[in-house]
Amino acid sequence: MKTKDQTLTVSIDRFDGTSHYQTTHDVPTRDNQTVLDVVTWIQQHDDPTLSYRFACRVGMCGSCAMNINGEPKWSCRTHVSKVVDAGSALRISPLRNMPILRDLSVDMTPFFDKWTQAVGYFVPTQTKDDPLPAIKSDDRDRAKANQSIECINCGICYSACDVVAANDAYLGPAALNRAWTLVNDERDGGAKERLEAVSSDAGCHNCHSQHGCSTYCPNLLAPATSIAGLKRQTLLNLLPWGSHDD
Amino acid sequence: MKHRSHPLWKAFVVHRISGLALALFLPVHFFVLGLALEGAESLNAALKFSELPFVKSAEVLLVLLLAVHLLGGIRILILELTQLSWDQRILNRSAFSLSVVIAGIFLWSAV
């Protein structure tokens, strides 16, 4: 157990809009201290210019994601004691694969633009006056959608993906995971357009199955499995009889 | 770089490097086969060269690369084309272990 007079050395990768640099801070350690607590302490007591993003502080919103000792994680759900060995330092940097706005805040516009490009939105087939279709919870397609439906758009999978790092245009695991939930949604009418979008040059077939996305998803989703589903579905669609992933 | 320290990323690297190494080997392989067109003498000289100890050891590496690439490829096909809920880490470990066994059998039979 740490005492109040112990300090933790924290280095943060900074960006002020023109240049990249690093700052180092000595932060008092506390029991059950999270990385978000550390960053907040630095901003409140050491350097008020430090920019970072957070909202809920309890792992609901996904806005506090950052690279912690080289791994993308939610800072609010990452205890310092789990990522820092005794005597070693903590290094914090912004998420990869997105333009840095300032310090630890990244511009997520390209990330969300790709959701649109992947037709990651519901395409209704009925009006509000039609009766709601009854979908059983053990329906096969519903079960497949269920596996990927809890994404909260935190960008961790996108940051962990080396294919995104190598290819700016690649739609990325989050957008493709969202597309897979919609492909399995029987109320949705955008499957054809969506499968065309996800099998484009920048689509699911770029995935190298490195599983960085599934390894780091804090919600324990498996975007790599969703992408594999899209690969199967787009391949099956090439066949005259293959209109559905059986 | 720490985000790459999980087994499935390493499996990707092994698969990619073994593929590139095999691509480099293939022209040599076809060249030796092509020597047969020139007559038995030149082919036999090449085959005799392949009996040298260091070439033989390199062949063990080659068999390992082939096995790793083949089984790694089967692993990816299982992963992407089936909906079975495989434990990817076990699948990955099995593919690599079997590759080592295959290369070991080749080494055993060569010495």
Boltz contact constraints between the chains, C-beta under 6 A:
constraints:
  - contact:
      token1: [A, 70]
      token2: [B, 2]
      max_distance: 6.0
  - contact:
      token1: [A, 71]
      token2: [B, 2]
      max_distance: 6.0
  - contact:
      token1: [A, 71]
      token2: [B, 3]
      max_distance: 6.0
  - contact:
      token1: [A, 160]
      token2: [B, 3]
      max_distance: 6.0
  - contact:
      token1: [A, 208]
      token2: [B, 12]
      max_distance: 6.0
  - contact:
      token1: [A, 209]
      token2: [B, 76]
      max_distance: 6.0
  - contact:
      token1: [A, 210]
      token2: [B, 9]
      max_distance: 6.0
  - contact:
      token1: [A, 210]
      token2: [B, 12]
      max_distance: 6.0
  - contact:
      token1: [A, 211]
      token2: [B, 8]
      max_distance: 6.0
  - contact:
      token1: [A, 215]
      token2: [B, 6]
      max_distance: 6.0
  - contact:
      token1: [A, 228]
      token2: [B, 80]
      max_distance: 6.0
  - contact:
      token1: [A, 231]
      token2: [B, 80]
      max_distance: 6.0
